[in-house]
Amino acid sequence: MNYLSINDIDSLSTWVKEAISLKKQPKKHKALGSDKTIGLLFFNNSLRTRLSTQKAAMNLGMEVIVMNFGSEGWALEYADGTVMDQGTSEHIKEAAQVISQYCDIIAIRAFAGLKDKELDETEEVLNGFKTYASVPIVNMESSVGHPLQALTDAITLEEHNFKNNPKVVLSWAPHPRALPHAVANSFIQMMQKQNAEFVITHPEGYDLDPNITKDSKIEYDQEKALENADFVYVKNWSSYTDYGQIKSQDKNWEMTLKKLGKAKFMHCLPVRRNVVVADEVLDSEQSLVIEQANNRTYAAQLVLKKILEDLK
């Protein structure tokens, strides 16, 4: 069993209920991973993902190995038939097989380069390990998706939702850097599994991959989209059509308390205060960001638990 996409979940509501149950007794299944090792491979920086996944593994009794490829590992080659006389020192074929001998599960974090859309969408790093590793693979954020975050968000929504059909809005926000689409993509895919009124709002020119948004409602007027919202999830992403470009830094899209209304505020963190969202929102009782961060542990723990059970 691999966990590469939110679509790997067979029943989201069942998984969410199980994660909430795990949260009440996080050490209940500590014997499950007592003789197992997880390798966390980071090709990009991390705070919540690293610490929460490590804690999740420890809650299950696992040993944890962490490697930061950016500063510690050899530069990997992924293409077949390459004459490796340039910058790369080791091929994914050997690296994945070797790491598989040291670990029972491999978890990988490798962002989009935002230069070549076609290359990013091949999920070169994630699929390279999936192809050549002999152990299960977990996606800790890839070029296209962040399924651990999406599961976390589903848990958080369930804990704070008191309606049969809540209105959930995913709103773009300005950011000084070009950011990938992974969090937004997985959040959309997760919301498509929910019984909710779901709206995506962003400036024109920031439409995401239509193969992911599908028939989700898209509203270019942020104020209209936010009307009567129960939850507002804010995230920046760069252009998909003009891949990786910043088409707008319109400060009017920053989330304020006035815009938020009575809705709960969500964001995956890290977040740039007073650029993406105002202090008054983050510091208010309507903000769920710290609870989301806490739920990262239980999302990861549930995924690892299911993989460990599958290995038995």
C-alpha positions in Angstrom: 0.0 0.0 0.0 1.3 3.5 -1.0 -0.2 6.8 0.0 0.6 9.1 -2.9 -2.7 11.0 -3.4 -5.9 11.8 -1.5 -7.6 9.6 -4.0 -5.8 6.6 -2.4 -8.4 6.9 0.4 -11.2 4.4 -0.2 -13.6 6.1 2.2 -12.7 9.6 3.4 -15.4 9.8 6.1 -14.3 6.4 7.6 -10.6 7.5 7.6 -11.5 10.9 9.3 -13.4 9.1 12.0 -10.6 6.7 12.6 -8.1 9.6 12.8 -10.2 11.4 15.4 -10.3 8.2 17.4 -6.5 7.9 17.1 -6.2 11.4 18.4 -7.8 10.3 21.7 -5.4 7.4 22.3 -2.3 8.2 20.2 -0.1 5.5 21.8 -2.7 2.7 21.6 -1.1 1.0 18.6 2.6 1.5 19.6 3.3 -2.2 19.2 2.3 -2.1 15.6 5.6 -0.5 14.4 7.9 -1.7 17.2 10.2 -3.6 14.7 9.8 -1.2 11.8 11.8 1.8 10.5 10.6 4.7 8.4 12.9 6.8 6.3 11.9 10.5 5.8 13.6 11.9 2.7 13.4 15.7 2.3 14.3 17.3 -1.0 12.8 20.5 0.3 12.4 22.3 3.6 9.9 21.3 6.2 8.6 22.1 9.7 5.2 20.6 10.3 5.5 17.8 7.9 8.8 16.6 9.3 8.0 16.9 13.0 4.4 15.6 12.7 5.3 12.6 10.6 8.2 11.8 12.9 5.9 12.0 15.9 3.3 9.9 14.2 5.9 7.2 13.5 7.1 7.3 17.1 3.5 7.1 18.4 3.3 3.8 16.5 6.6 2.6 17.9 8.7 3.0 14.8 12.3 4.0 14.5 12.9 7.1 12.3 15.7 8.0 9.9 15.7 11.5 8.4 17.8 12.6 5.4 17.9 16.0 3.8 18.9 15.4 0.2 19.5 19.1 -0.5 22.5 19.2 1.9 23.3 15.6 2.6 22.5 13.3 -0.3 24.0 12.8 -3.7 22.3 14.5 -6.6 20.1 11.9 -8.1 19.5 11.1 -11.8 16.1 9.9 -12.8 16.2 9.4 -16.6 16.9 6.1 -18.2 19.9 5.7 -20.4 21.6 8.9 -19.2 25.3 9.3 -19.6 26.0 10.6 -16.1 29.0 12.8 -16.9 27.5 16.0 -15.6 26.0 17.0 -12.2 24.2 13.9 -10.9 26.2 11.3 -8.9 23.7 8.5 -8.2 20.8 7.0 -10.1 17.4 6.6 -8.6 17.5 2.9 -9.5 20.3 2.2 -7.0 19.3 4.8 -4.4 15.7 3.6 -4.1 16.8 -0.1 -3.8 19.4 0.7 -1.2 17.1 2.8 1.0 14.5 0.1 0.8 17.0 -2.2 2.5 17.3 0.2 5.4 13.6 1.2 5.8 10.2 -0.5 5.9 8.4 2.7 4.7 9.9 5.6 2.7 8.2 9.0 2.9 9.3 11.7 0.4 8.9 15.5 0.2 9.9 16.9 -3.2 8.3 20.2 -4.5 7.5 21.3 -8.0 10.3 23.1 -9.8 7.7 25.4 -11.4 9.9 25.7 -14.6 8.6 22.7 -16.7 5.0 21.8 -16.2 5.3 18.5 -18.1 8.3 17.4 -16.0 6.6 18.4 -12.7 3.5 16.5 -13.6 5.5 13.3 -14.1 6.2 13.4 -10.4 9.8 12.4 -11.2 11.0 12.0 -7.6 7.9 10.4 -6.1 7.3 8.0 -9.1 11.0 7.2 -9.3 10.9 5.8 -5.8 7.6 4.2 -6.4 9.1 2.3 -9.4 12.4 1.2 -7.9 11.7 0.9 -4.1 10.6 -2.4 -2.7 8.7 -0.8 0.2 5.6 1.4 0.5 5.9 5.1 -0.4 4.2 8.0 1.4 3.8 11.5 -0.2 4.9 14.2 2.2 4.2 16.8 -0.6 5.1 16.4 -4.2 5.0 18.5 -7.3 1.2 18.0 -7.8 -0.2 17.1 -4.4 0.0 17.2 -0.6 -2.4 14.4 0.5 -1.3 14.4 4.2 -2.3 18.0 4.4 -5.6 17.3 2.7 -6.4 14.5 5.1 -5.5 16.9 8.0 -7.9 19.5 6.6 -10.7 16.9 6.3 -10.1 16.0 10.0 -10.2 19.7 11.0 -13.4 20.4 9.0 -15.1 17.4 10.6 -14.2 18.5 14.1 -15.6 22.0 13.6 -18.5 21.5 11.3 -22.0 21.6 12.7 -24.0 21.7 9.4 -25.1 19.1 6.9 -24.0 21.1 3.9 -21.4 23.7 5.0 -20.1 26.3 2.6 -16.3 26.0 2.2 -14.3 28.5 0.2 -10.8 28.1 -1.1 -9.4 31.6 -1.7 -6.2 32.6 -3.5 -4.1 35.2 -1.7 -1.1 37.3 -2.8 2.4 36.2 -2.1 5.8 37.7 -3.1 7.1 34.3 -4.4 5.9 31.8 -6.9 4.4 28.9 -5.0 3.3 25.5 -6.2 -0.2 24.1 -6.6 0.1 21.0 -4.5 -1.8 22.1 -1.4 -4.6 23.6 -3.4 -4.8 20.6 -5.7 -5.2 18.1 -2.8 -7.6 20.3 -0.9 -9.8 20.5 -4.0 -9.7 16.7 -4.5 -10.6 16.2 -0.8 -13.5 18.7 -1.0 -14.9 16.8 -4.1 -15.4 13.9 -1.7 -17.4 16.0 0.8 -21.0 16.8 1.3 -20.5 20.6 1.1 -21.0 23.7 -1.0 -17.5 24.2 -2.3 -16.3 27.3 -4.1 -12.8 28.2 -5.5 -12.1 31.9 -5.8 -9.0 33.6 -7.4 -8.1 36.4 -9.8 -8.5 35.6 -13.5 -5.3 34.0 -14.8 -4.9 31.8 -11.7 -7.1 28.9 -12.8 -5.7 25.6 -11.6 -5.4 22.3 -13.6 -8.9 21.7 -15.0 -8.3 18.0 -14.7 -8.2 18.6 -10.9 -10.8 21.3 -10.5 -13.3 19.4 -12.9 -16.8 20.8 -12.2 -15.9 22.6 -8.9 -17.5 26.0 -8.8 -15.0 28.9 -9.6 -15.8 32.5 -8.8 -13.5 35.3 -9.8 -15.2 37.8 -7.4 -13.8 37.1 -4.0 -16.4 39.1 -2.1 -19.2 37.2 -3.8 -17.5 33.8 -3.2 -17.2 34.5 0.5 -20.8 35.3 1.1 -22.2 33.1 4.0 -19.1 31.0 4.1 -18.6 28.6 7.0 -14.9 27.8 6.4 -12.4 29.8 4.4 -9.2 28.1 3.4 -6.6 30.6 2.1 -3.6 29.6 -0.1 -1.4 31.2 -2.7 -0.4 29.5 -5.9 1.3 30.6 -9.1 -0.2 30.5 -12.5 -0.9 27.1 -14.0 -1.5 28.3 -17.6 1.6 30.5 -17.6 3.3 28.0 -15.5 5.0 29.1 -12.4 4.5 32.8 -13.1 3.2 35.5 -10.7 0.4 37.2 -12.6 -0.9 39.3 -9.8 0.1 40.5 -6.3 -3.2 42.3 -5.8 -3.2 43.2 -2.1 -7.0 43.4 -2.1 -7.1 39.6 -2.0 -5.5 39.5 1.4 -7.8 37.9 4.0 -9.2 40.3 6.6 -11.6 39.8 9.5 -14.2 41.9 7.6 -14.0 39.6 4.6 -14.0 36.4 6.8 -17.3 37.3 8.5 -18.3 34.5 10.8 -16.4 31.8 9.0 -13.5 29.8 10.4 -10.1 30.5 8.9 -7.8 27.7 7.6 -4.3 27.7 6.2 -1.7 25.0 6.0 1.2 27.2 7.3 3.7 28.7 7.1 1.9 31.9 6.3 3.1 35.5 5.7 1.3 37.7 8.1 -0.2 40.9 6.6 0.4 39.7 3.1 -1.7 36.5 2.8 -3.8 37.2 5.9 -4.1 40.0 8.4 -2.9 39.6 12.0 -6.5 40.1 13.2 -7.5 36.9 11.5 -4.7 34.7 12.6 -4.9 35.9 16.2 -8.7 35.6 16.4 -10.7 32.7 17.8 -11.9 32.0 14.3 -8.5 30.8 13.2 -8.0 27.0 13.1 -4.4 27.0 11.9 -2.8 25.7 15.1 -5.4 23.0 15.3 -4.7 22.1 11.7 -1.0 21.8 12.5 -1.8 19.5 15.5 -3.9 17.3 13.3 -1.0 16.8 10.9 0.3 14.2 13.4 -2.9 12.1 13.4 -3.3 12.3 9.6 0.2 10.9 9.2 -0.3 8.4 12.0 -3.5 7.0 10.3 -1.7 6.6 7.0 1.3 4.9 8.6 -1.0 2.7 10.7 -2.8 1.4 7.6 0.4 0.7 5.8 1.8 -1.2 8.8 -1.3 -3.2 9.0 -1.0 -4.0 5.3 2.5 -5.2 5.8 1.5 -7.7 8.5 
